[in-house]
Amino acid sequence: MIRRSLPLVLGALLLIGAAAVAVGAPPAGQTPKRGGILNSVLIEDPPGLLIHESATVSNVWPMSPCYSNLVYFDPKQSLESADTVIPELAERWSWQDNYRNLVVFLRKNVKWHDGKPFTARDVKYTFDVVREAPDTPARLRLSPRKDWYTNVEAIETPEPHTVVFKLKRPQPSFLLMLASGYSPVYPAHVPLPELRNRCVGTGPFRLKEYARGQSIEMERNPDYFIPDRPYLDGIRYTIITERGTRLAALQSGRLDAFVPLEMTKAMADTAKQNAPTLVITEVGQNGSDNVIINHKRAPFDNLAVRRAVSLAMDRHQYVRAVRQSGAVVGAGMMPKPYGAWGLLEKDLKTMPGYGDSSKDKAEARRLLAAAGFGPGKPLHVDLVTRTLPIYLDLGSFVADQLRLVGVEAPIRQIETSAWFPALARREFQIGANLTAGGFDDPDAYFYENYKCGSSRNYTDYCNHEVDRLIDQQSAELNRDKRLALVWEIQRRLEAEVARPMLGWRIEYFATWPRVHGLVPHNALYNYGRMQDVWMDR
């Protein structure tokens, strides 16, 4: 199959059909071994097994091997872009009408795990459900990525193995949305309530057993559509809720591979010291640490008070103290060298909150005093965060920074099962939050987190001029012009304190040398398929 590069990232104007190297090309220079069980780990029970209702890697990591996408980011390439998108359930695709229509030609003879045939009907069903189309036959409890698909006008199935996504305006990044680990195709014949407790996919592994609070086990799918894949006989995800116990299990060799998100720089250094042969891979995570502020609840409906919160945060101290230099300061998009769209360091230094912290804190106290708060009348707020150590580390820092400017913010912990619903219902005043994107592209971040009315725009920030700019950058085919728009959007988000950003985490993904073919990516949701992973022991 010939591979033709899509012009998305480079911004070329030439519109071409695209085909790509098939999924499952054998690793170069190695002879994979068959068999064995890969042992990985989860930090908590998944909040249900439906990826399309999920906003956490605790769901995507164990469920990715069960499902397939239309297209997927090449498992062997750590840096994702339009050039690393390869077919999965698609055989090939073609952009038409200046990026307004995406025609996808599907593989034939693909079966769901229950033996039913896969067709274009399943694709239309999946993305009509996700985007909450008016005539959709089913509804998700929550559709975190509904706003990814607001530009879809219709999904047509002219033939059993052809799908046409008709867009309202050009959107080259739409293909990257389909490639995200957040975008599996679901069976139209299996009711959604069933998929909350079991997976029925077309992926390389089938669900063998889910013991809540203990483990999720996958077994090899003998009918997988890629010949001779997967190499492994199965995967076991052990649920270990205590951070120290997880690390000990890795260091002792009970785990073959860790889980994305959890490993901090300090943990990685400790693990490497105690187990020198461990392989620690440093890569961008496309995950930010931020403060979510409910713009509709006093006193944060006052821009000056929101600005005081942002000025209180010492971003450089956050990098050193919270993430032990395992993060980089950044605004609305992941900065270089890990991302492609973030503001440059020289621009960040000129912005309030990114320079001299002592001066910023003095200004924060002045703004709070002008709003009626001070030593005699401190501001008391309810600071929430998720009950995971990596969240609590951040929450403690945010609380301490607020205390230094006269804001009392005791931490209230919320379990994962309640965390995302609470944010979606805006049942919070201020929170210490982690946000990771489905891929490194402005469309993945801006539509979810900043568009007026988005369910994941937890702060309820709304500026219709910024909405217009978000749509404009999405449709822009010239890469340099698009980047200028993306930078302008980030500056406006900072000026209006849409969501105070502290920085972007670095991933330290740990495996033992016996694990081959598991390449961490610069977005943590996109390398869990496991079809090319094999064990040498």
C-alpha positions in Angstrom: 0.0 0.0 0.0 1.4 3.4 -1.0 1.7 6.0 1.7 0.9 9.6 0.8 1.3 12.3 3.3 -1.7 14.5 4.2 -0.8 18.2 4.2 -2.4 19.1 7.6 0.6 19.9 9.7 2.6 21.6 7.0 -0.4 23.6 5.9 0.0 22.7 2.2 -3.0 23.6 0.1 -2.9 20.6 -2.3 -5.8 18.2 -1.6 -5.0 14.6 -2.2 -6.4 11.2 -1.4 -4.5 9.3 1.3 -3.5 5.8 2.0 -0.9 4.7 4.5 1.2 1.9 5.7 -1.0 -0.8 7.1 -1.2 -1.3 10.9 1.0 -4.1 12.1 4.2 -3.8 10.1 6.8 -5.9 12.0 9.4 -4.1 14.1 12.5 -3.3 12.1 15.5 -5.5 12.8 13.7 -7.7 15.3 12.0 -11.1 15.2 9.0 -10.9 17.5 8.2 -13.8 19.8 4.7 -15.0 20.3 2.9 -15.7 23.5 3.0 -14.5 27.1 0.9 -12.2 29.3 1.8 -8.5 29.6 1.3 -7.3 33.2 0.4 -3.6 33.5 -1.4 -1.6 36.2 -4.3 0.7 36.8 -4.4 3.3 39.6 -8.2 2.9 40.1 -11.2 1.1 38.9 -12.3 2.5 35.5 -15.4 4.7 35.9 -17.2 2.4 33.5 -15.8 0.7 30.4 -17.2 3.1 27.7 -14.4 5.1 26.3 -16.9 7.6 24.7 -18.2 8.4 28.2 -14.7 8.7 29.6 -12.3 11.6 30.3 -9.6 9.5 32.0 -6.7 7.2 31.0 -8.0 4.8 33.7 -10.6 3.9 31.1 -8.7 4.3 27.9 -5.6 2.4 28.8 -7.3 -1.0 29.5 -10.1 -0.6 26.9 -7.9 0.4 23.9 -6.8 -3.2 23.1 -10.5 -4.2 22.8 -11.5 -1.7 20.2 -10.4 -0.2 16.8 -10.6 3.2 15.3 -11.2 4.1 11.7 -7.6 5.5 11.7 -5.0 5.5 14.4 -1.7 7.2 15.3 1.2 4.9 14.3 2.1 2.9 17.4 5.8 3.1 16.5 6.0 6.9 16.3 6.2 8.8 19.5 5.6 12.2 18.0 2.1 12.4 16.6 1.0 14.4 13.6 -1.1 14.1 10.4 1.9 12.3 8.9 1.7 9.5 11.5 -2.0 8.7 11.0 -2.4 5.2 9.6 -5.5 3.1 8.6 -7.1 0.8 11.1 -10.7 -0.1 10.2 -10.2 2.1 7.2 -8.4 0.8 4.2 -7.9 4.4 2.9 -9.4 7.8 2.9 -9.8 10.8 0.7 -10.4 14.5 1.4 -12.8 16.2 -1.0 -14.2 19.7 -1.6 -11.3 21.5 0.1 -11.4 19.5 3.4 -15.2 19.7 3.6 -15.9 16.0 2.9 -13.9 13.0 4.3 -14.6 9.8 2.4 -13.5 6.7 4.3 -13.3 3.3 2.6 -13.5 0.5 5.1 -11.9 -2.9 5.5 -14.1 -5.9 4.5 -14.4 -9.1 6.4 -13.9 -7.5 9.8 -15.9 -9.1 12.7 -16.9 -7.9 16.1 -15.9 -10.1 19.0 -19.3 -11.7 19.0 -19.0 -12.7 15.4 -21.2 -10.1 13.8 -19.9 -8.3 10.7 -18.5 -4.8 10.9 -20.0 -2.3 8.4 -20.4 1.4 7.8 -23.6 1.3 9.9 -21.4 0.9 13.0 -19.3 4.0 12.1 -22.4 6.2 11.5 -24.0 4.9 14.7 -20.9 5.6 16.8 -20.3 9.2 15.8 -24.0 10.1 15.6 -24.2 9.0 19.2 -21.0 10.9 20.2 -22.1 14.1 18.6 -25.7 13.7 19.8 -27.2 13.9 16.3 -31.0 14.6 16.4 -31.9 11.2 15.0 -29.4 9.2 17.0 -30.9 5.9 18.3 -29.0 6.0 21.6 -27.6 8.4 24.2 -24.4 8.5 26.3 -24.7 9.5 29.9 -22.1 12.1 29.2 -20.4 12.8 25.9 -17.1 14.6 26.8 -16.0 14.9 23.1 -19.4 16.0 21.6 -17.8 19.4 20.8 -15.1 17.7 18.7 -17.9 17.0 16.2 -19.9 20.2 16.1 -18.6 20.8 12.6 -20.2 17.5 11.3 -23.3 18.3 9.2 -24.1 14.7 8.4 -22.6 11.2 8.2 -23.6 9.2 5.1 -23.2 5.5 4.3 -23.6 5.2 0.5 -22.3 1.6 0.6 -21.8 -1.0 3.3 -18.1 -0.2 3.4 -18.0 3.5 2.6 -18.6 6.4 5.0 -18.7 10.1 4.2 -18.3 12.7 6.9 -19.8 15.9 5.5 -18.5 19.0 7.3 -20.0 22.4 7.5 -16.6 24.1 6.8 -13.0 22.9 6.1 -11.4 21.2 9.1 -8.2 19.3 8.3 -7.7 18.3 12.0 -10.9 16.2 11.9 -8.8 13.3 10.8 -6.7 13.6 13.9 -9.8 13.5 16.0 -10.7 10.1 14.4 -7.1 8.9 15.2 -7.3 9.7 18.9 -7.5 6.8 21.4 -10.7 8.5 22.5 -12.4 7.7 19.1 -13.0 3.9 18.9 -15.9 2.5 16.7 -18.7 0.8 18.6 -21.1 -2.0 17.5 -24.5 -0.6 16.6 -26.1 -3.9 17.6 -24.9 -3.9 21.2 -26.8 -1.5 23.6 -24.7 1.1 25.3 -25.6 -0.1 28.9 -24.0 -3.5 28.1 -20.8 -1.8 26.9 -20.5 -0.1 30.3 -19.7 -3.5 31.8 -18.1 -5.4 29.0 -16.3 -4.6 25.7 -17.4 -5.9 22.3 -15.0 -4.6 19.8 -13.0 -5.5 16.7 -9.6 -5.0 18.4 -6.6 -7.3 18.9 -7.8 -8.5 22.4 -11.1 -9.6 23.9 -12.3 -9.1 27.5 -11.6 -12.2 29.5 -12.6 -11.1 33.0 -13.2 -7.9 34.9 -12.9 -8.3 38.7 -13.9 -4.9 40.1 -11.2 -3.6 42.4 -8.8 -6.3 41.4 -8.0 -6.6 37.7 -9.0 -6.5 34.1 -7.8 -9.3 31.9 -7.7 -9.5 28.1 -7.1 -12.5 25.9 -5.9 -12.7 22.3 -8.6 -12.2 19.6 -8.1 -15.1 17.2 -10.2 -13.4 14.6 -8.3 -10.1 14.6 -8.3 -8.6 11.1 -4.5 -8.1 11.0 -2.8 -11.4 10.2 -0.5 -12.8 12.9 -1.5 -10.1 15.4 -1.4 -9.7 18.3 1.8 -11.4 19.5 0.7 -11.6 23.1 -1.6 -14.2 24.5 -3.2 -11.6 26.8 -2.8 -8.5 29.0 -3.5 -8.2 32.7 -4.2 -4.8 34.3 -3.9 -5.1 38.1 -5.7 -2.4 40.0 -3.4 -1.0 42.7 -4.8 2.1 44.4 -1.8 3.0 46.6 1.1 4.8 44.9 3.9 3.2 46.9 2.6 -0.3 46.3 2.4 0.4 42.5 6.0 1.5 42.4 7.1 -1.5 44.5 5.3 -3.8 42.1 7.1 -2.2 39.1 10.5 -2.3 40.8 10.2 -6.0 41.8 9.3 -7.0 38.3 5.7 -8.0 39.0 4.7 -5.5 36.4 6.1 -5.5 32.9 4.9 -2.0 32.0 3.5 0.9 34.0 0.5 3.1 33.2 0.6 6.6 31.5 0.1 9.7 33.7 1.1 8.3 37.1 5.0 8.3 37.0 6.5 11.6 38.3 10.1 12.6 37.8 10.8 11.7 41.5 9.2 8.3 41.1 11.1 7.6 37.9 14.4 8.5 39.6 13.6 6.3 42.5 12.6 3.4 40.3 15.7 3.7 38.2 17.9 3.8 41.2 16.3 0.7 42.7 16.1 -1.2 39.4 18.8 0.1 37.1 17.8 -2.0 34.1 14.3 -0.5 34.0 13.7 1.5 30.7 12.4 5.0 31.5 11.3 6.9 28.4 10.8 10.6 28.6 8.2 12.1 26.3 5.6 14.8 26.3 2.3 13.8 27.9 0.0 16.5 26.4 -1.3 17.0 29.9 -1.6 20.3 31.7 -1.9 21.2 35.4 -4.4 24.0 35.8 -6.8 25.7 38.2 -10.5 25.6 37.2 -12.6 28.5 38.4 -16.3 28.6 38.2 -16.9 31.9 36.4 -20.6 31.9 37.3 -20.1 31.6 41.1 -19.1 34.6 43.3 -16.5 35.9 43.7 -15.0 34.4 40.5 -17.6 36.2 38.4 -15.3 39.1 39.0 -12.3 39.2 36.6 -10.1 40.9 39.1 -10.5 38.1 41.6 -9.8 35.5 38.9 -6.7 37.5 38.0 -5.6 37.5 41.6 -5.8 33.7 41.6 -3.7 33.4 38.5 -1.1 35.9 39.8 -0.9 33.9 43.1 0.5 30.9 41.2 4.3 30.7 41.0 4.6 28.6 37.8 8.3 28.1 38.1 8.0 26.9 41.7 5.3 24.6 40.6 7.7 23.0 38.1 10.3 22.5 40.8 8.2 21.6 43.8 5.2 19.8 42.5 6.6 18.0 39.4 10.3 17.9 40.5 11.3 19.5 37.2 9.2 16.9 35.4 7.0 19.6 33.7 7.4 22.8 31.7 5.7 26.2 32.1 3.1 26.8 29.4 -0.2 28.4 28.7 -3.2 27.0 26.7 -1.2 24.6 24.4 1.7 22.3 25.1 5.0 24.2 24.5 8.1 23.2 22.6 10.0 20.9 22.6 7.1 18.6 23.5 4.3 20.3 21.5 3.9 22.3 18.4 1.4 25.0 19.3 2.3 26.5 22.6 3.4 30.1 23.1 7.1 30.7 23.0 9.0 31.2 26.2 9.9 34.8 25.3 6.2 35.6 25.0 5.2 33.9 28.2 7.7 36.0 30.2 5.9 39.1 29.2 2.5 37.9 30.6 1.1 38.4 34.1 1.8 35.4 36.3 4.8 34.1 34.3 7.5 36.5 35.6 8.5 37.8 39.0 6.3 35.8 41.5 6.9 38.3 44.4 5.6 41.2 42.3 2.7 39.0 41.0 1.7 38.1 44.5 1.8 41.7 45.6 -0.5 42.6 42.7 -2.8 39.7 43.7 -3.2 41.0 47.2 -3.9 44.5 45.8 -6.7 43.1 43.5 -8.2 41.1 46.4 -8.2 44.2 48.6 -9.9 46.2 45.9 -12.5 43.5 45.7 -13.2 43.7 49.5 -10.9 41.0 50.8 -7.9 41.3 53.0 -6.3 40.5 56.4 -9.5 41.4 58.3 -11.8 39.7 55.8 -10.0 36.8 54.1 -11.5 35.2 51.1 -12.7 31.6 51.9 -13.1 29.2 49.0 -13.9 25.5 48.6 -11.0 24.0 46.7 -11.8 20.6 45.2 -9.6 18.0 43.6 -9.7 14.3 42.6 -8.6 11.6 45.1 -5.5 10.6 43.2 -2.0 11.4 44.4 -1.0 13.2 41.3 -4.0 15.5 41.7 -3.5 15.9 45.5 0.2 17.0 44.9 -1.2 19.8 42.7 -4.0 20.6 45.1 -1.7 21.1 48.1 0.4 23.5 46.0 -2.6 25.5 44.8 -3.9 25.8 48.4 -0.5 27.0 49.7 -0.1 29.6 46.9 -3.6 31.0 47.6 -2.8 31.1 51.3 0.2 33.3 50.6 -2.1 36.0 49.1 -4.7 35.7 51.9 -7.1 33.2 50.4 -8.1 30.3 52.7 -8.7 27.2 50.5 -9.0 23.9 52.4 -8.9 20.9 50.0 -12.0 18.7 49.5 -11.3 15.4 47.8 -13.8 13.9 45.3 -13.7 10.2 44.1 -13.1 9.6 40.4 -16.7 8.2 39.9 -18.0 11.6 41.1 -15.3 13.9 39.9 -16.2 14.3 36.3 -20.0 14.4 36.8 -19.4 17.1 39.5 -17.4 19.2 37.0 -19.9 18.6 34.3 -22.7 19.9 36.6 -20.4 22.8 37.7 -20.8 21.7 41.3 -17.6 23.4 42.4 -16.2 26.9 43.2 -12.5 26.4 42.4 -10.5 23.2 41.7 -7.0 21.8 41.2 -7.3 20.0 37.9 -5.3 17.9 35.4 -6.4 18.1 31.7 -4.9 16.0 28.9 -5.7 16.4 25.3 -6.6 13.6 22.8 -3.8 14.8 20.6 -1.5 17.8 20.2 -3.7 20.1 18.1 -5.7 23.2 18.9 -9.0 21.6 17.8 -8.6 18.9 20.5 -8.1 21.5 23.3 -10.0 24.6 22.4 -13.4 23.1 21.5 -13.5 21.0 24.6 -12.2 23.4 27.1 -13.0 27.0 26.0 -15.9 27.0 23.5 -19.1 28.6 24.9 -21.4 25.8 26.1 -19.0 22.9 25.9 -19.7 20.3 28.6 -15.9 20.1 29.4 -15.6 23.9 29.5 -15.8 23.4 33.2 -15.2 27.1 34.0 -18.1 28.2 31.8 -15.8 30.8 30.2 -17.5 32.3 27.2 -16.3 34.8 24.7 -18.0 34.8 21.3 -15.1 36.6 19.6 -12.8 33.8 20.9 -15.2 31.3 19.6 -15.0 32.9 16.2 -11.2 32.7 16.3 -11.3 29.1 17.3 -13.4 28.3 14.3 -11.1 30.4 12.1 -7.9 28.7 13.1 -9.6 25.3 12.7 -10.4 26.0 9.0 -7.1 27.7 8.2 -5.0 25.6 5.8 -1.8 27.7 6.0 0.2 26.4 8.9 1.9 29.8 9.8 -1.4 31.7 9.7 -3.0 29.1 11.8 -0.2 29.2 14.4 -0.6 33.0 14.6 -4.3 32.6 15.3 -3.6 29.9 17.9 -1.1 32.2 19.7 -3.6 35.0 19.7 -6.3 32.8 21.2 -3.9 31.7 24.0 -3.1 35.4 24.8 -6.8 36.2 25.1 -7.5 33.2 27.3 -4.7 34.4 29.7 -5.9 38.0 29.7 -9.5 36.9 30.6 -8.2 34.2 33.1 -10.3 31.6 31.3 -8.5 28.8 33.3 -5.2 29.6 35.0 -2.6 27.3 33.5 0.5 26.2 35.6 2.3 24.0 33.2 2.6 20.8 31.1 3.7 17.5 32.5 6.4 15.3 31.1 5.7 11.5 30.8 8.2 9.1 32.3 6.9 5.8 31.0 8.5 2.7 32.5 8.9 -0.8 31.1 11.3 -3.7 31.6 13.7 -4.5 28.7 11.8 -7.7 28.0 8.9 -5.6 26.6 9.2 -4.7 22.9 7.0 -2.6 20.6 5.4 -0.5 23.3 6.3 3.1 22.3 5.0 6.0 24.5 3.6 8.9 22.6 3.4 12.6 23.3 -0.3 12.2 24.0 -1.0 9.6 26.7 -4.3 8.2 25.3 -2.9 7.0 22.0 -0.6 4.0 22.5 -2.6 1.4 24.3 -3.7 -0.8 21.4 -0.9 -3.4 22.1 -1.2 -5.3 18.8 2.5 -5.0 18.1 3.8 -5.6 21.6 5.8 -8.7 22.4 7.7 -10.2 25.3 11.2 -11.6 25.3 11.6 -13.9 28.3 
